[in-house]
């Protein structure tokens, strides 16, 4: 018997940590996939709840269950899954989200038809709020005809591509590397930046997954956000500085994050650098002026944003996508 017949085409990796109450929904959505040539790898990142019992319940999926002895973070859990994956393609599903039934089938159909240099197929997402409100998150569109768009990726033009909405060729990890375990945030963004240097992307213009906003899905700006932003700036600085407008954008983001983290004083050097790099960066100018008034004004803005249930400045409801915002 040919051993290759036992090797799945897609490895589905589900990292999880103390989400036994949500994991079943994610696994059920995998079970309902119309595309069946896959394996499932659940990476338990040191959970202390009954995650193992939930995994055992889904015997039909023949899950490869791997547990870390301690919590190492989502990037490390994903990397564990990638190293264990046997498939030619890799897909990720966070344990609090779910796929629509035709997700894998539609994305794998694209790989059959598109150029060999295609590395990622991804889709839009349906974001579901805790109160039941829904909106369509329209991911930025990149197609094979765009070629390699690394310079645009450095400008954060790929922000909003969800790793859970994507299928990635496993060979991509050999070329671009694994997920950076030093990052607490922007893990997907960082990976896609590196990937854009070597492979084409393909965007399916329909939501193929439900992204659930759970209690720990949304956090305001923290020191971890700032550290991750700073690390990305350092990692790609030699390439970023080649374009002064791109450099200005990165300095402004650092300044903005520090302002919203109630550290207006530390934000000013970054905002000044942003303006020197690109004097027409009006956002940096606005933030620099506001920073003169101290942390109080940013605290007031943050409080107002937190109490805005509809978040009207961030998205348009009813499938129209997300609206641009200065913040």
Secondary structure, 3 states (H helix, E strand, C coil): CCHHHHCCCEEEEEEECCCHHHHHHHHHHHHCCCCCCEEEEEEECCCCCCHHHHHHHCHHHCCEEEECCCCCCHHHHHHHHHHHCCCCEEEECCCCCEECCCHHHHHHHHHHHCCCCEEEEEEEEEEECCCCCEEEECCCCCCHHHCCCHHHHCCCCCCCCCHHHCEEECHHHHHHCCCCCCCCCCHHHHHHHHHCCCCEEEEEEEEEEEEECCCCCCCCCCHHHHHHHHHHHHHCHHHHCCCHHHHHHHHHHHHHHHHHCCCHHHHHHHHHHHHHHCCCCHHHHHHHHHHCCCHHHHHHHHHHHHCCCCCCCCCECCCCECCCCCC
